[in-house]
Amino acid sequence: GALAAEMGLAVADKPDSQDICFVPNGRYSDVVQKLKPGAIEPGEIVDLSGNVLGRHDGVINFTVGQRKGLGLSHHESLFVIRIDAAARRVIVGPREALATKRVILRDMNWLDVPLSDVPRAVLARVRSTREPVRAEIRAAASGAEVELLVHEEGVAPGQACVLYDANEPSRMLGGGWIVRGEAALAA
C-alpha cells in the first residue's frame, strides 16, 4: 500500500481491493476463491526440480520468502521460492534461490523521458520495507525490464516496483507492477 500511495496509484478503486475491505463475517476465503480460483484448494509442495516434498491446504497460506510453517522435515532450511496458484503448487528451495536479479514490469507509469533499449541507471525499490537498490532499466515488449545490480529477496508478482533517479534519489521516475522475477541462482 505504501508503494502504491507513493506512486499515486488508486489501488483502493480496484474491485478486488474493495471486495477484501468489505468482506461479510470475515469470510475473506470466499472472496479469494472468487478472485483466485484454486487459492484455497489443497496441492503439492515441491522442490525446484519438481519433486513432491509434501502437501498443503491452499496456496493462500504461503508467501514468497516464508520459511516457517511449511510442515516439511528436510535436512536444510527451505523457503517458499515461488507460488504457482494455477497448478496449486508451492515451490520451495534454499535461501539463495530467493535472490532475484531481473524483474519484468507491466502497466508502467513512467514520468520521465521515454525508455529505450539502452539501459538506464536507476534506483529500484521492490519491497516497501527496504531501501532502493542500484539497477538498470530498459524498455521491454511487456513494459520494462529491471536488472538489479544488488540482488533482492522476496520479490513476488503483483508487487509494485518504484524507480528513482540514480543521481537524485529523491526524484521518482515512475514504476510498474512486477510480472515476474528471474532468480540469480539458475533453477
C-alpha positions in Angstrom: 0.0 0.0 0.0 2.8 2.5 0.8 4.4 2.0 -2.5 1.1 2.3 -4.3 0.4 5.6 -2.5 4.0 6.8 -3.2 3.3 6.1 -6.9 0.0 7.9 -6.8 -1.9 4.7 -7.7 -5.5 4.4 -6.8 -5.5 0.7 -5.8 -8.4 1.2 -3.5 -10.5 1.7 -6.6 -9.7 -1.8 -7.8 -12.8 -4.0 -7.4 -10.8 -6.8 -5.7 -9.4 -4.4 -3.1 -12.9 -3.2 -2.3 -14.2 -6.8 -2.0 -11.5 -7.6 0.6 -12.3 -4.4 2.6 -16.0 -5.2 2.8 -16.0 -8.9 3.5 -19.1 -10.0 5.4 -18.4 -12.1 8.5 -14.7 -12.0 7.9 -15.0 -14.8 5.3 -12.3 -13.5 3.0 -11.6 -17.0 1.7 -14.9 -16.8 -0.2 -13.7 -13.6 -1.9 -10.3 -15.0 -2.6 -11.9 -18.2 -4.1 -13.9 -15.9 -6.4 -10.9 -13.8 -7.4 -8.2 -16.5 -7.5 -9.8 -19.9 -8.1 -7.6 -22.7 -6.6 -6.0 -20.5 -4.0 -7.7 -22.3 -1.1 -7.6 -25.8 -2.6 -5.0 -28.4 -1.5 -2.0 -29.1 -3.6 1.7 -30.1 -3.6 4.8 -28.6 -2.1 7.7 -29.3 -4.5 11.4 -28.6 -4.7 13.0 -26.7 -7.6 13.3 -29.9 -9.6 9.6 -30.7 -9.2 10.0 -33.5 -6.6 7.0 -33.6 -4.3 8.1 -33.0 -0.7 4.6 -32.6 0.9 1.1 -31.3 0.6 -0.7 -28.1 1.6 -4.2 -26.9 2.2 -4.1 -23.9 -0.2 -1.5 -21.6 -1.7 -3.3 -18.7 0.1 -1.5 -19.8 3.3 2.0 -19.1 1.8 4.1 -16.1 0.9 7.3 -15.9 -1.1 10.3 -16.0 1.3 8.3 -17.8 4.0 10.4 -20.4 6.0 8.3 -21.3 9.0 5.1 -23.3 8.9 5.8 -25.3 5.7 5.2 -28.6 7.5 8.3 -30.3 6.0 11.2 -32.1 7.6 14.2 -31.6 5.5 18.0 -31.7 6.0 18.3 -27.9 5.1 16.1 -24.9 5.7 13.6 -24.4 2.9 11.9 -21.2 1.8 9.0 -20.6 -0.4 10.6 -19.5 -3.7 7.5 -19.3 -5.9 3.8 -19.9 -5.8 2.0 -21.4 -8.8 -1.6 -20.8 -7.9 -2.9 -22.2 -11.2 -1.2 -25.6 -10.6 -1.9 -25.3 -6.8 1.9 -25.8 -6.2 4.2 -24.2 -3.7 7.8 -24.3 -4.9 10.5 -24.4 -2.1 14.2 -24.3 -2.1 17.4 -22.9 -0.4 17.6 -19.3 0.6 19.9 -18.5 -2.3 17.1 -19.3 -4.7 15.1 -16.3 -3.3 17.7 -13.8 -4.7 16.3 -12.0 -7.8 18.5 -10.4 -10.4 15.9 -9.3 -13.0 12.4 -8.0 -12.7 9.8 -7.8 -15.6 7.3 -4.9 -15.1 3.9 -4.3 -16.7 1.4 -1.4 -16.6 4.2 1.1 -16.3 3.5 4.6 -15.1 6.7 6.4 -16.3 7.1 10.1 -15.6 10.5 10.8 -17.3 11.9 10.7 -20.8 10.7 7.6 -22.6 12.6 4.3 -22.0 14.5 2.7 -24.8 16.6 -0.5 -25.4 19.6 1.3 -23.9 19.9 0.5 -20.2 19.5 3.5 -17.9 20.9 3.6 -14.3 18.2 3.9 -11.7 17.5 3.0 -8.1 14.8 0.4 -7.8 12.6 -0.3 -4.7 10.9 -3.7 -4.9 10.0 -4.0 -1.3 8.3 -1.2 0.7 10.4 -2.0 3.8 13.8 -1.9 2.0 15.9 0.9 0.6 16.1 1.2 -3.2 19.0 -0.7 -4.8 21.2 0.1 -7.8 19.6 -1.1 -11.0 19.3 -0.6 -14.7 16.0 -0.3 -16.6 15.3 -0.7 -20.3 12.1 -0.9 -22.4 10.6 -4.4 -23.0 7.7 -5.7 -25.0 5.5 -6.0 -21.9 6.6 -2.7 -20.3 10.1 -2.7 -18.8 12.9 -5.0 -17.6 14.9 -4.0 -14.5 18.3 -5.6 -13.9 19.0 -5.4 -10.1 22.7 -4.8 -9.5 22.2 -5.8 -5.9 20.1 -8.9 -5.8 16.9 -8.7 -3.7 15.0 -11.5 -1.9 11.2 -12.0 -1.6 10.3 -10.4 -4.9 6.9 -11.6 -6.0 4.5 -11.0 -8.9 1.9 -8.3 -8.1 4.2 -6.2 -6.0 5.0 -2.6 -7.1 8.5 -1.6 -8.3 9.2 2.1 -7.8 12.1 3.6 -9.7 14.2 6.7 -8.8 16.9 8.7 -10.5 20.3 7.2 -9.7 21.8 10.7 -9.4 18.9 12.3 -7.5 17.5 9.5 -5.2 14.6 11.7 -4.1 13.4 12.1 -7.7 10.9 9.4 -8.6 10.9 8.4 -12.3 7.9 6.0 -12.2 7.1 2.4 -11.6 5.1 -0.6 -12.6 3.8 -3.9 -11.4 6.0 -7.0 -11.2 5.0 -9.7 -13.6 7.9 -12.0 -12.6 11.3 -12.0 -11.2 14.2 -14.1 -12.5 16.4 -15.8 -10.0 20.1 -15.0 -9.5 20.6 -18.8 -8.9 19.9 -20.8 -12.0 17.0 -23.1 -11.2 
